[in-house]
């Protein structure tokens, strides 16, 4: 029976609530120009763009003012002591201004603080303690209790760890040393995570915000609908492709769920997918955005800075696993569609993908430019600044050409604009600011582009808004990093884990995975990565795992934690849209994302999967094994290939896939033979069953 083609009910496309963490943030449409937070957010984004483009201030000051803006915005957005509490506005302003003042204090007294490093004056004591308290409280208001409690345990360890038993005891540190380490310098709150947040991450969030406001979501969705919407199970494949494309510009999995999911989840339900499976497809596809280059999740930038390697090396290492991750999701939804005999959209209802590209081709230029610059060896900060500048120029250039019909005039305009933009090579990033100002003035002169001007301002505001959850997490985990560096506790704990896994790498990997998944139940990906990599990466390195692969292992399972019940943030984000329980969505997401749980292990035993070591033949070989394993896992998970599978066949397929993953003598050969036997048996049985069915 063909699926219903009734229109999607309006109420099915709107999430009635936003249940978790980032989703507790007030809706964007509340931040209009009459709201003070609107102007604070605009000032915040302007500050970040100017400092990224011209570097007028030292890194220490940029980090401090960045955290100050974050504290001010969070207390204004969350005036109550609970996420939905109304609170007392004057107190919220007082706390916000106090938080912002700590950043200004670091700016005004920068030279004095550097000169007397480690020796605190009375004013330093006040600023340092106020900063610590407000960072904890801001994180609690925005993200709940889990991360602040974990950080408070580390803080308590720094203050009173000398009273613990000998195995965990440190030599003891005074309160002045703790405050100095955490609130000043670059080892605590203003450490590497905040540096990355205040430079790369904010810029790329702003870049994604501009592209989203300009219509990139619609472009990606139309392209996906036009290419696969009419195929078997098309709506789910649209979700996989559009979310994967969104992942190239947006590194936030939850943000992807609540943007593309508003369209794809109701569409999947309409064409016969269960609500739990539809939500699981969207959650899985959206979380993959964090591992999809060129704009990966915030953790990738922190990883590059921590390992002191170019960001592009992280992108290269992540490229093949990311493609395999989305290939798995695509394969699983294809099999589910076959199992339930779900058809695609009628061909005439699908947009022409190339018409969509032709209509908004210019939006692809900044993304292509970003990729070229990153792979040419330029820093993410420089590449992001150029990408953002190109986006703004193209958006306002398109606004100026609205209503202009003559093709020669349009071509001449774009050629002149391209030549003017090329002046960047001679005059630097200031060229972008001049061109944007001239184009804005031209829109006023031509009396056009009013919506575009609003779009640009709203993108600046939304960019600051989206950055808050990442920025406050980066600031608070600085407490953990500061205490670890001060006390050396990571080496102590690492010694015990090494002792457990010294002769068993698999055991060490499993312990690391469980740590990531358990921590991920209460804290976001960034602090999860920072905590676990600080403790586990040195251990895995000593056990022979290359450093970048050990960090990617931790990164992947930090992401998988958002898909793993009972606390699966991506599933919670999809639940109100799918109108299904988060637990059921999380279980389905784990089935769909099975490759995300296995690929990190394959990379450890076969580094060529992440293009680390070995030649191209080694990479081709391990990718072939991974593709076959994915095919078998999908079949085992769904219970269908060309026809339904029995439980014995599913278990056999799963075992054959595991043989291709385990790097032991003869397992590859046995796995290939088992795979071939499964395919031949299934094709023979399917043909026999179909022949027995009367025509």
Buried (B, 14 or more C-beta within 10 A) or exposed (E): EEBEEEEEEEEBBEBEEBBBBBBBBBEEEEBEEEBEBBEBBBBBBEBBBEBBBEEEBEBBBBBBBBBBBBBBBBBBBBBBEEBEEEBEEEEBBEBBBBBBBBBBBBBEBBEEBEEBEEEBEEEBBBBBBBBBEBBBBBBBBBBBEBBBEBBBEBBEBBBEBEEEEEEEEBEEBEEBBBBBBBBBBBBBBBBBBBBBBBBBBBBBBBBBBBBBBBBBBBBBBBBBBBBBBBBBBBBBBBBBBBBBBBBBBBBBBBBBBBBBBBBBBBBBBBBBBBBBBBBBBBBBBBBBBBBBBBBBBBBBBBBBBBBEBBBBBBBBBBBBBBBBBBBBBBBBBBBBBBBBEBBBBEEEEBBEBEEBBEBBEBBBBBBEBBBEBBBEEBBBBBBBBBBBBBBBBBBBBBBBBEEEEEEEEEEEBBEEBEEBBEBBEEEEBEBBBEBBEBBBEBBEEBEBBEEBBEBBBBBBBBBBBBBBBBBBBBBBBBBBBBBBBBBEBBEEBBEEBBEEBEEEBEBBBEBBBEBBBBBBBBBBBBBBBBBBBBBBBBBBBBBEBBBBBBBBBBBBBBBBBBBBBEBBBBBBBBBBBBBBBBBBBBBBBBBBBBBBBBBBBBBBBBBBBBBBEBEEEBBEBBBEBBBBBBBBBBBBBBBBBBBBBEEEBBEBBBBBBBBBBBBEEEBBEBBBEBBEEBBEEBEEBBEEEEEEEEE
